[in-house]
């Protein structure tokens, strides 16, 4: 209750102290401008809710029904059933948690590593820059996915946190480079020079002055990292190199293609298509929403 | 020219360092495996009734280093062996040197990746130019949309889709294996046509999944160049539209070389999915097989060769870039 009150308070007197409309209100205005963006937001919210509450909707052991193996699509089984007669819809909903949680973790790690290293390397130049850029080149050059597959032999990816961490440390290169090149051009601008002359600490300059200006890159990369990580982790499970501990979409894909023979039998087709559908809808949501994020953070687009 | 050679030499040196770092990485990775496969193998051989000396020799041949020695000595030995191109012996293909197996598999992957890369590059760049020049017409928008969609679809989804449509639903193309086993390999018509027919779907998967990236990058690059003064100047001077498009394309294509690095790694990563889906006997499939069979020497070898291929391709792309871009040549 009190939380709702505090978040709503600034939006009532809309021109805030600095003369800007509040961030949330502005964001909502930008999103509501196009129906596609609203759809994107709705899809992302739906999947997030699925990840948070999905596993509570079903018993821990999903019910199996030997009489309804590979049942066709019906009211009772909206997406058909799998090889044990478990509803595909239930599998998708309960499997969303691992997939989305790991992807969110991966995106957070990517953004934290990429932003911090990019800012430091672009601002200090000199030896920290050359060391960081060497490492970045290295990370960008080595084939990331085969590396993940090899790492999966020693690392237990059953925990979404571990999966997210590994995806993060193999994926920050591109963002670090983008942030660095932005920082390089920003550090010569007047307001940064002014801040330096005022004797503000490097910490303040980096995080209070420069960081807000690279916000659009970071926000875009955050969402792109989410989709990229979802593909990578689902791909790892699809290839079957990670031991199956929890049900998720990649496990479904793997079992559908390599065990159920969904590629050649039409009755198993819903089992193959449901995780693919979930993946594609989520990607569509992120792509549609990216457009709004771009406008929210890109000052040049904001005026238009 | 001298500048280019110095640059090339630096890149090759950095590449060699990178390969050595990755080799060290796989060495320590195998040592960190739960249950340490090296001493597990040693103990297994002792249990089979071998003398410790025999078992030691066997393991040394298999992994390229000797257990029961200090780690740094094993490491040095391993690196020296790698520099002599000795990658040990495979466990699952009993007694066959890893180098033979991976060199047999490499052409399948490298030919498919290269064909896919070139095909997607040509189509993507041309479509990108058209999409940029006609960006306010429905044609341009449709091309851009096709690029965004292709760019958004993961490789394994694309592969599964193509496999399902063209081998099950509308079975016009063969599935699995690189060629018809009934034919004798060699330089004859039926064999080559079988080879090509089996390669169509994997190559199409590579090409379709990277075409969108080229298209979108080329489009934004062309739009940037379109705003440059020299384009306006050439328009004012009355230079033919065809020549102007050539000017634009030549300038706009330069930034694409810098994303080449990302693309090559992506393509070789995709070989794991594509070769798995189409059951193609390349490096990706080999890596997966090695992990499945707990064949660690083979796994290290396949991974190392994929890394080397990516690094070599990167150096080549960088070399091309310095040849194409006069600003680097000076």
Interface residues (C-beta under 8 A of the other chain):
Chain A: X137 X138 X140 X141 X142 X143 X144 X145 X146 X147 X149 X150 X151 X152 X153 X154 X174 X227 X231 X234 X235 X238 X239 X240 X241 X253 X257 X263 X264 X272 X276 X279 X280 X283 X284 X287
Chain B: X14 X18 X21 X22 X26 X29 X32 X33 X34 X148 X152 X153 X154 X155 X156 X157 X160 X163 X164 X167 X168 X261 X262 X265 X266 X268 X269 X270 X272 X273 X276 X277 X284 X287 X288 X291 X292 X299 X303 X306 X307 X310 X311 X314
